[in-house]
Amino acid sequence: MTNFPKDFLWGAATSSHQVEGNNIDNDWWQWEQTGHAHEPSLEACNHYNLYESDFDIARSLHHNAHRLSIEWSRIEPKKDQWNRNALEHYRKVIRALRARNIEPLITLHHFANPLWLSQEGGWLNEKTPFYFERFVEKVIAALGSEVRYWVTINEPMVLAYHSYILGIWPPERKSFNECHKVIKNLIDAHKRAYLKIHDIYARNSWRRPIVGIAKNLQWFTPCNHFPYFFNMVPVILRDTIYNDYFLRKTRGSFDFIGVNYYARGIVHFSLKNNSGLLGEDCNALHQHSKNLNSLGWIIAPQGLLRMLLKLKPYKVPLIITENGICTHDDTLRWKYIWGHLQQIKRALDLHIPIQGYLYWSLLDNFEWAHGFAPRFGLVEIDYHTLTRTVRLSALHYSQFIEEALQ
Ligand code: BGC
């Protein structure tokens, strides 16, 4: 089998709201404070202050890349009010990575929105792509010279689906029509950001940036239950809408595709819930698999290869920007990572241009509506003391990286 390329990016990922703590000016904070999430994020992992020692850990684990996100609500806490100190903070964060020879991959939007924006309608507002572009411009002008890899928007379809179809994330809407508008605005925002970033780099004669999105992909298969034939309807629709639509609509405006892959989705036909023809997940029917993470998602490494094959026609490099498991069984965590790395090797054999693998996540963190219970980290967090403990799986992964880089 092909070996991993020597310049492969190896590391892990986080996002601002999930690890920093005290992101008091965003819509998630507000939603948590009003009792909607399982528990509020509060100081989370206090990564906002502890980033240097966290990056020391990443370095000690042989990571040479790290993905994190910039918190829009810190940069623009009130409409049109720009916080220079927050930009300076992220400059220090990026330099702290560089000082450890870790390549930064920076996400510009990872689910949370400034509160002022959500009060103006959030992603339903057709001005939001413009507001996003303005934010991107500020960030790139300040930090562009120090960063090569940018991820515009994290998992647009997950955001749209959870917030505007299932209604389980803020602003808890359940409307196809609204969801459609939100997706349109996210597409527009991504395209604007892509052009803006390239434009600023060109004007400053900085080395060409590498700009992409992080796209969640799920391997959908039909439930074996009656009516099997009809169960293919949601499979086909989900694959077309959830997996493909955003990429098709933004073709030509990404230099790489970031792949976020976690699990397989087994679905059956149903007109009962608000997702209509998209059917229902039947992951919860445990007879399908014993191979589940602690949130009940079905572990299926072979699905990663299928998703990577699906992306081949786009003819752009791919980076696994997220892949991970929440579990209390750390042996299972390493088995999960190893299993997915084998699929990546197979994909490299098939000449799929994969350039990196970032495990989700470096740290245990705030898992959105579920709170802190799901444990995704290579590094365990004790939320009483904020003590970090490197897990055995992190050491196995580290050794794997070391061997791959030799
Ligand atoms: C998101 C992360 C999240 C992870 C695990 C991805 O969909 O980008 O923010 O923590 O999945 O659910």
Residues whose N, C-alpha, C, O or C-beta is under 5 A from the ligand:
A	BS01	BGC	none
